[in-house]
Each structure stands twice: as structure tokens, then as C-alpha cells.
Amino acid sequence: MFKGMNRQVALLASAQALIQTVSVMVMTIGGLVGSQLAPSPSLATAPIAGMFLGTAITMFPASIWMSRVGREKGFRTGAGVGLLGALLATSGVYHASFLQLCLGTVLVGVYQGFAQFYRFAASEAVTAAFRTKAISLVMAGGVVAAVAGPLMARLGSDLLAIPYLGSFVLLVLATLIAVIILFALNMPQSGITVASDEPARSWRIVVSQPTYLIALYAAASGFGLMALAMTATPLAMTHHAHPLATISSIIQLHVLAMYLPSFITGRLIGRFGAIRVMLAGVVLFACHFAVALSGTGAVQFASALIFVGLGWNFLYIGGTSLVTSTVTASEKGIALGINDMTIFIFTLASSLSAGMLVNTLGWHTLNLLLIPWAVSIAMALLWLACRRGLRMEAVG
């Protein structure tokens, strides 16, 4: 049995590494390809925004559908749609069709929407004693993606005569491998669930709680700020004559900064409390602004994005921990669904606007305008801390 559990977790971890590799590849070169094909420079990041749009509109229906047909069928369907999207995006690059490229990345986003449930599937495939470890192993796929995504984007950029076409061919290959892996998945017939005797409150009551609202705002804002910075950076670096090799290396460092702290963030929250950890995330975003405003050299871009990645990790994981502390087991479905949907709406808006903002305002002014957003997160968290009597309890 233990060997079987390990196999399922290994398959899910591999699938997670592949979908995040695909996502990071789109984030790395989507804006660069978009700038070549878009009818207007302000639409350069639309392919990246399309991916987040696909994710945002998929998560709720994917969750409901998988509750009826099972994880296996859902994950395979999602990866199959992703493969179709990768092929369509590749065709868009080949035929210089901006519309095809964007439609393709929307379907890749659908794939990502289904993949958001890999970590939950891992927890269902093992006993309670191994649940946390299984989730950590699946989330570690982000570390693999940090290296593989930008590397594949860079290696493929000049592989064929048409710029970046080779990168999208590699994206198709990564998605095809994921489909094959998911057909080897053999999930248990029923997930491990914890029953709750507590009656579920109305979703309006749940989401109107001050702690829920501020935790959601902080996590969604952290995701939005990160997506905006990550999406705008390749375009900004291109404007300042940095080569793709340098851009991809900096994206690698950024994604590593996003996911490596995950192995200790839970312990930090347990020791210092979610609010303190989230405030530390805001401080890290402040470090990003300070470095980003200091210059446009490769070192400044790299350091700024590392701070963004670390800040995102603390705000996102801390916010998720705080949100889950406000609901009962019977309320988690709708509450976490609203949480994830809101986060991806913020991310969609940020990634879509990144191209317009960096092209019209420039990197320096863009970062200046984002400072009040970060300040508002800090003020909200400090207000919540005062409201809770400065207790700042650890959220497990």
C-alpha cells in the first residue's frame, strides 16, 4: 500500500512540475512573442493574461465536475485540453496569428485550472500521517519549473527559423509527457475527507468576516503584484537591451524564490503567526521597489524579482492559512473557491495590464505607482492585528 501511495504522489509531483514548467515558459516568452504579433504594443501580454483567464474560468466547474467523475478523468481531460492549447499556440506562432496564440494560451490556462487540484489529490492518495509531506512534494514541482521553464524557453527561442517557435514546440512536448503520466495515475476510489458536524453558514456571512476579507485581499494583491512584475520584466528588460539568456536566468531566480521558501513558510507561520509573516512579505515587496527604482541593470532586475518571489510566497501562503482559519470544514468548498477565483481575477487583470503599463509608463514609473498598493496591504494587515488585540495567533 505504501509503495502504491508513493507511486501516485510521484506521478502527481511529476505532473505538477510539468504544468508549472509550461506556465513559467508562457510567462517568460508570452509577452515577447505577443509584442511581435499583437496589433498594439499594449496587448503584448495578452497571451499571458489569456492563460490566467483560462485558469480563472475553469477552477469552479473543474472542481464540481471532478467531484462527479473523479480526479483521474478530470486531470486527463485538463491535460488533453492543454495539449490542444499548446498545439494551437504553436500554430499561432507559426502562422503569425495573434488570435490563435491567445486562444491557445487560454486552453493552456484551462489545463492549469485542473492542475490546481494536484496537491489536493496527493493528500487524498495517502494516509493522514503522510498528507503534509505529499503536498510538499507536489508543490516542490515549482522548483523544477523554475529551472526547466526559462531554460526550455531560451533553448527553443532560436531552435527553428521562426523566433520562439521552437519554445512552443517544447511546450507541446512537455504537455504531451504530462498526458502520458496522468494516464498512469490510479487514484483511490474516494478521497480521505473529514466530516464536520458544524452547520455551514451562508457564504455571504463567511466572506464578510474581516479576517477573511483582509487575508483574501493580501493574498490576491500579493499574487497581482507578483504577476505584474513578472510579466512586465521581460518586456522592460528587452527595452533596456538585455538578451533573452539574461531574462530567462532572472526568471529562473524569481520562480526559485517563489517556491523554495515553501518548505519553511509553514514553520514560520506556526512560530510567528500568519499576520507577521504576511507583513514580512510586504516588507519584501518594499525591497523590490527600492531595488527596481535604483536602476535597470541585470543585477537590479534579478534582485527585484527575487524579492517579489519571496514576498509572494509569504503573502500567498500566509493569506491561505489565515483564510482557512476563518471557516469550518463544511464551509471550505465555497470559501476557498471564492478565494482562488478572486486571486486569479487579480492575476488576470495584472498580467493583462502589464504590457500597456510598461510600454506607456516605463519600468520606473510603473513601480512608483504600485507602492500605494503595497502600502494598502500593510495598513489592512496592521488594522487586523490591532483588531485581534495584537495576538497574531499562529495559524496551522
Secondary structure as a PSIPRED ss2 file (coil, helix, strand):
# PSIPRED VFORMAT (PSIPRED V4.0)

   1 M C   1.000  0.000  0.000
   2 F H   0.000  1.000  0.000
   3 K H   0.000  1.000  0.000
   4 G H   0.000  1.000  0.000
   5 M H   0.000  1.000  0.000
   6 N H   0.000  1.000  0.000
   7 R H   0.000  1.000  0.000
   8 Q H   0.000  1.000  0.000
   9 V H   0.000  1.000  0.000
  10 A H   0.000  1.000  0.000
  11 L H   0.000  1.000  0.000
  12 L H   0.000  1.000  0.000
  13 A H   0.000  1.000  0.000
  14 S H   0.000  1.000  0.000
  15 A H   0.000  1.000  0.000
  16 Q H   0.000  1.000  0.000
  17 A H   0.000  1.000  0.000
  18 L H   0.000  1.000  0.000
  19 I H   0.000  1.000  0.000
  20 Q H   0.000  1.000  0.000
  21 T H   0.000  1.000  0.000
  22 V H   0.000  1.000  0.000
  23 S H   0.000  1.000  0.000
  24 V H   0.000  1.000  0.000
  25 M H   0.000  1.000  0.000
  26 V H   0.000  1.000  0.000
  27 M H   0.000  1.000  0.000
  28 T H   0.000  1.000  0.000
  29 I H   0.000  1.000  0.000
  30 G H   0.000  1.000  0.000
  31 G H   0.000  1.000  0.000
  32 L H   0.000  1.000  0.000
  33 V H   0.000  1.000  0.000
  34 G H   0.000  1.000  0.000
  35 S H   0.000  1.000  0.000
  36 Q H   0.000  1.000  0.000
  37 L H   0.000  1.000  0.000
  38 A C   1.000  0.000  0.000
  39 P C   1.000  0.000  0.000
  40 S C   1.000  0.000  0.000
  41 P H   0.000  1.000  0.000
  42 S H   0.000  1.000  0.000
  43 L H   0.000  1.000  0.000
  44 A C   1.000  0.000  0.000
  45 T C   1.000  0.000  0.000
  46 A H   0.000  1.000  0.000
  47 P H   0.000  1.000  0.000
  48 I H   0.000  1.000  0.000
  49 A H   0.000  1.000  0.000
  50 G H   0.000  1.000  0.000
  51 M H   0.000  1.000  0.000
  52 F H   0.000  1.000  0.000
  53 L H   0.000  1.000  0.000
  54 G H   0.000  1.000  0.000
  55 T H   0.000  1.000  0.000
  56 A H   0.000  1.000  0.000
  57 I H   0.000  1.000  0.000
  58 T H   0.000  1.000  0.000
  59 M H   0.000  1.000  0.000
  60 F H   0.000  1.000  0.000
  61 P H   0.000  1.000  0.000
  62 A H   0.000  1.000  0.000
  63 S H   0.000  1.000  0.000
  64 I H   0.000  1.000  0.000
  65 W H   0.000  1.000  0.000
  66 M H   0.000  1.000  0.000
  67 S H   0.000  1.000  0.000
  68 R H   0.000  1.000  0.000
  69 V H   0.000  1.000  0.000
  70 G C   1.000  0.000  0.000
  71 R H   0.000  1.000  0.000
  72 E H   0.000  1.000  0.000
  73 K H   0.000  1.000  0.000
  74 G H   0.000  1.000  0.000
  75 F H   0.000  1.000  0.000
  76 R H   0.000  1.000  0.000
  77 T H   0.000  1.000  0.000
  78 G H   0.000  1.000  0.000
  79 A H   0.000  1.000  0.000
  80 G H   0.000  1.000  0.000
  81 V H   0.000  1.000  0.000
  82 G H   0.000  1.000  0.000
  83 L H   0.000  1.000  0.000
  84 L H   0.000  1.000  0.000
  85 G H   0.000  1.000  0.000
  86 A H   0.000  1.000  0.000
  87 L H   0.000  1.000  0.000
  88 L H   0.000  1.000  0.000
  89 A H   0.000  1.000  0.000
  90 T H   0.000  1.000  0.000
  91 S H   0.000  1.000  0.000
  92 G H   0.000  1.000  0.000
  93 V H   0.000  1.000  0.000
  94 Y H   0.000  1.000  0.000
  95 H C   1.000  0.000  0.000
  96 A C   1.000  0.000  0.000
  97 S C   1.000  0.000  0.000
  98 F H   0.000  1.000  0.000
  99 L H   0.000  1.000  0.000
 100 Q H   0.000  1.000  0.000
 101 L H   0.000  1.000  0.000
 102 C H   0.000  1.000  0.000
 103 L H   0.000  1.000  0.000
 104 G H   0.000  1.000  0.000
 105 T H   0.000  1.000  0.000
 106 V H   0.000  1.000  0.000
 107 L H   0.000  1.000  0.000
 108 V H   0.000  1.000  0.000
 109 G H   0.000  1.000  0.000
 110 V H   0.000  1.000  0.000
 111 Y H   0.000  1.000  0.000
 112 Q H   0.000  1.000  0.000
 113 G H   0.000  1.000  0.000
 114 F H   0.000  1.000  0.000
 115 A H   0.000  1.000  0.000
 116 Q C   1.000  0.000  0.000
 117 F C   1.000  0.000  0.000
 118 Y H   0.000  1.000  0.000
 119 R H   0.000  1.000  0.000
 120 F H   0.000  1.000  0.000
 121 A H   0.000  1.000  0.000
 122 A H   0.000  1.000  0.000
 123 S H   0.000  1.000  0.000
 124 E H   0.000  1.000  0.000
 125 A C   1.000  0.000  0.000
 126 V C   1.000  0.000  0.000
 127 T C   1.000  0.000  0.000
 128 A H   0.000  1.000  0.000
 129 A H   0.000  1.000  0.000
 130 F H   0.000  1.000  0.000
 131 R H   0.000  1.000  0.000
 132 T H   0.000  1.000  0.000
 133 K H   0.000  1.000  0.000
 134 A H   0.000  1.000  0.000
 135 I H   0.000  1.000  0.000
 136 S H   0.000  1.000  0.000
 137 L H   0.000  1.000  0.000
 138 V H   0.000  1.000  0.000
 139 M H   0.000  1.000  0.000
 140 A C   1.000  0.000  0.000
 141 G H   0.000  1.000  0.000
 142 G H   0.000  1.000  0.000
 143 V H   0.000  1.000  0.000
 144 V H   0.000  1.000  0.000
 145 A H   0.000  1.000  0.000
 146 A H   0.000  1.000  0.000
 147 V H   0.000  1.000  0.000
 148 A H   0.000  1.000  0.000
 149 G H   0.000  1.000  0.000
 150 P H   0.000  1.000  0.000
 151 L H   0.000  1.000  0.000
 152 M H   0.000  1.000  0.000
 153 A H   0.000  1.000  0.000
 154 R H   0.000  1.000  0.000
 155 L H   0.000  1.000  0.000
 156 G H   0.000  1.000  0.000
 157 S H   0.000  1.000  0.000
 158 D C   1.000  0.000  0.000
 159 L C   1.000  0.000  0.000
 160 L C   1.000  0.000  0.000
 161 A C   1.000  0.000  0.000
 162 I C   1.000  0.000  0.000
 163 P C   1.000  0.000  0.000
 164 Y C   1.000  0.000  0.000
 165 L H   0.000  1.000  0.000
 166 G H   0.000  1.000  0.000
 167 S H   0.000  1.000  0.000
 168 F H   0.000  1.000  0.000
 169 V H   0.000  1.000  0.000
 170 L H   0.000  1.000  0.000
 171 L H   0.000  1.000  0.000
 172 V H   0.000  1.000  0.000
 173 L H   0.000  1.000  0.000
 174 A H   0.000  1.000  0.000
 175 T H   0.000  1.000  0.000
 176 L H   0.000  1.000  0.000
 177 I H   0.000  1.000  0.000
 178 A H   0.000  1.000  0.000
 179 V H   0.000  1.000  0.000
 180 I H   0.000  1.000  0.000
 181 I H   0.000  1.000  0.000
 182 L H   0.000  1.000  0.000
 183 F C   1.000  0.000  0.000
 184 A C   1.000  0.000  0.000
 185 L C   1.000  0.000  0.000
 186 N C   1.000  0.000  0.000
 187 M C   1.000  0.000  0.000
 188 P C   1.000  0.000  0.000
 189 Q C   1.000  0.000  0.000
 190 S C   1.000  0.000  0.000
 191 G C   1.000  0.000  0.000
 192 I C   1.000  0.000  0.000
 193 T C   1.000  0.000  0.000
 194 V C   1.000  0.000  0.000
 195 A C   1.000  0.000  0.000
 196 S C   1.000  0.000  0.000
 197 D C   1.000  0.000  0.000
 198 E C   1.000  0.000  0.000
 199 P C   1.000  0.000  0.000
 200 A C   1.000  0.000  0.000
 201 R C   1.000  0.000  0.000
 202 S C   1.000  0.000  0.000
 203 W H   0.000  1.000  0.000
 204 R H   0.000  1.000  0.000
 205 I H   0.000  1.000  0.000
 206 V H   0.000  1.000  0.000
 207 V H   0.000  1.000  0.000
 208 S C   1.000  0.000  0.000
 209 Q C   1.000  0.000  0.000
 210 P H   0.000  1.000  0.000
 211 T H   0.000  1.000  0.000
 212 Y H   0.000  1.000  0.000
 213 L H   0.000  1.000  0.000
 214 I H   0.000  1.000  0.000
 215 A H   0.000  1.000  0.000
 216 L H   0.000  1.000  0.000
 217 Y H   0.000  1.000  0.000
 218 A H   0.000  1.000  0.000
 219 A H   0.000  1.000  0.000
 220 A H   0.000  1.000  0.000
 221 S H   0.000  1.000  0.000
 222 G H   0.000  1.000  0.000
 223 F H   0.000  1.000  0.000
 224 G H   0.000  1.000  0.000
 225 L H   0.000  1.000  0.000
 226 M H   0.000  1.000  0.000
 227 A H   0.000  1.000  0.000
 228 L H   0.000  1.000  0.000
 229 A H   0.000  1.000  0.000
 230 M H   0.000  1.000  0.000
 231 T H   0.000  1.000  0.000
 232 A H   0.000  1.000  0.000
 233 T H   0.000  1.000  0.000
 234 P H   0.000  1.000  0.000
 235 L H   0.000  1.000  0.000
 236 A H   0.000  1.000  0.000
 237 M H   0.000  1.000  0.000
 238 T H   0.000  1.000  0.000
 239 H H   0.000  1.000  0.000
 240 H C   1.000  0.000  0.000
 241 A C   1.000  0.000  0.000
 242 H C   1.000  0.000  0.000
 243 P C   1.000  0.000  0.000
 244 L H   0.000  1.000  0.000
 245 A H   0.000  1.000  0.000
 246 T H   0.000  1.000  0.000
 247 I H   0.000  1.000  0.000
 248 S H   0.000  1.000  0.000
 249 S H   0.000  1.000  0.000
 250 I H   0.000  1.000  0.000
 251 I H   0.000  1.000  0.000
 252 Q H   0.000  1.000  0.000
 253 L H   0.000  1.000  0.000
 254 H H   0.000  1.000  0.000
 255 V H   0.000  1.000  0.000
 256 L H   0.000  1.000  0.000
 257 A H   0.000  1.000  0.000
 258 M H   0.000  1.000  0.000
 259 Y H   0.000  1.000  0.000
 260 L C   1.000  0.000  0.000
 261 P C   1.000  0.000  0.000
 262 S H   0.000  1.000  0.000
 263 F H   0.000  1.000  0.000
 264 I H   0.000  1.000  0.000
 265 T H   0.000  1.000  0.000
 266 G H   0.000  1.000  0.000
 267 R H   0.000  1.000  0.000
 268 L H   0.000  1.000  0.000
 269 I H   0.000  1.000  0.000
 270 G H   0.000  1.000  0.000
 271 R H   0.000  1.000  0.000
 272 F H   0.000  1.000  0.000
 273 G C   1.000  0.000  0.000
 274 A H   0.000  1.000  0.000
 275 I H   0.000  1.000  0.000
 276 R H   0.000  1.000  0.000
 277 V H   0.000  1.000  0.000
 278 M H   0.000  1.000  0.000
 279 L H   0.000  1.000  0.000
 280 A H   0.000  1.000  0.000
 281 G H   0.000  1.000  0.000
 282 V H   0.000  1.000  0.000
 283 V H   0.000  1.000  0.000
 284 L H   0.000  1.000  0.000
 285 F H   0.000  1.000  0.000
 286 A H   0.000  1.000  0.000
 287 C H   0.000  1.000  0.000
 288 H H   0.000  1.000  0.000
 289 F H   0.000  1.000  0.000
 290 A H   0.000  1.000  0.000
 291 V H   0.000  1.000  0.000
 292 A H   0.000  1.000  0.000
 293 L C   1.000  0.000  0.000
 294 S C   1.000  0.000  0.000
 295 G C   1.000  0.000  0.000
 296 T C   1.000  0.000  0.000
 297 G C   1.000  0.000  0.000
 298 A H   0.000  1.000  0.000
 299 V H   0.000  1.000  0.000
 300 Q H   0.000  1.000  0.000
 301 F H   0.000  1.000  0.000
 302 A H   0.000  1.000  0.000
 303 S H   0.000  1.000  0.000
 304 A H   0.000  1.000  0.000
 305 L H   0.000  1.000  0.000
 306 I H   0.000  1.000  0.000
 307 F H   0.000  1.000  0.000
 308 V H   0.000  1.000  0.000
 309 G H   0.000  1.000  0.000
 310 L H   0.000  1.000  0.000
 311 G H   0.000  1.000  0.000
 312 W H   0.000  1.000  0.000
 313 N H   0.000  1.000  0.000
 314 F H   0.000  1.000  0.000
 315 L H   0.000  1.000  0.000
 316 Y H   0.000  1.000  0.000
 317 I H   0.000  1.000  0.000
 318 G H   0.000  1.000  0.000
 319 G H   0.000  1.000  0.000
 320 T H   0.000  1.000  0.000
 321 S H   0.000  1.000  0.000
 322 L H   0.000  1.000  0.000
 323 V H   0.000  1.000  0.000
 324 T H   0.000  1.000  0.000
 325 S C   1.000  0.000  0.000
 326 T C   1.000  0.000  0.000
 327 V C   1.000  0.000  0.000
 328 T C   1.000  0.000  0.000
 329 A H   0.000  1.000  0.000
 330 S H   0.000  1.000  0.000
 331 E H   0.000  1.000  0.000
 332 K H   0.000  1.000  0.000
 333 G H   0.000  1.000  0.000
 334 I H   0.000  1.000  0.000
 335 A H   0.000  1.000  0.000
 336 L H   0.000  1.000  0.000
 337 G H   0.000  1.000  0.000
 338 I H   0.000  1.000  0.000
 339 N H   0.000  1.000  0.000
 340 D H   0.000  1.000  0.000
 341 M H   0.000  1.000  0.000
 342 T H   0.000  1.000  0.000
 343 I H   0.000  1.000  0.000
 344 F H   0.000  1.000  0.000
 345 I H   0.000  1.000  0.000
 346 F H   0.000  1.000  0.000
 347 T H   0.000  1.000  0.000
 348 L H   0.000  1.000  0.000
 349 A H   0.000  1.000  0.000
 350 S H   0.000  1.000  0.000
 351 S H   0.000  1.000  0.000
 352 L H   0.000  1.000  0.000
 353 S H   0.000  1.000  0.000
 354 A H   0.000  1.000  0.000
 355 G H   0.000  1.000  0.000
 356 M H   0.000  1.000  0.000
 357 L H   0.000  1.000  0.000
 358 V H   0.000  1.000  0.000
 359 N H   0.000  1.000  0.000
 360 T H   0.000  1.000  0.000
 361 L C   1.000  0.000  0.000
 362 G C   1.000  0.000  0.000
 363 W H   0.000  1.000  0.000
 364 H H   0.000  1.000  0.000
 365 T H   0.000  1.000  0.000
 366 L H   0.000  1.000  0.000
 367 N H   0.000  1.000  0.000
 368 L H   0.000  1.000  0.000
 369 L H   0.000  1.000  0.000
 370 L H   0.000  1.000  0.000
 371 I H   0.000  1.000  0.000
 372 P H   0.000  1.000  0.000
 373 W H   0.000  1.000  0.000
 374 A H   0.000  1.000  0.000
 375 V H   0.000  1.000  0.000
 376 S H   0.000  1.000  0.000
 377 I H   0.000  1.000  0.000
 378 A H   0.000  1.000  0.000
 379 M H   0.000  1.000  0.000
 380 A H   0.000  1.000  0.000
 381 L H   0.000  1.000  0.000
 382 L H   0.000  1.000  0.000
 383 W H   0.000  1.000  0.000
 384 L H   0.000  1.000  0.000
 385 A H   0.000  1.000  0.000
 386 C H   0.000  1.000  0.000
 387 R H   0.000  1.000  0.000
 388 R C   1.000  0.000  0.000
 389 G C   1.000  0.000  0.000
 390 L C   1.000  0.000  0.000
 391 R C   1.000  0.000  0.000
 392 M C   1.000  0.000  0.000
 393 E C   1.000  0.000  0.000
 394 A C   1.000  0.000  0.000
 395 V C   1.000  0.000  0.000
 396 G C   1.000  0.000  0.000
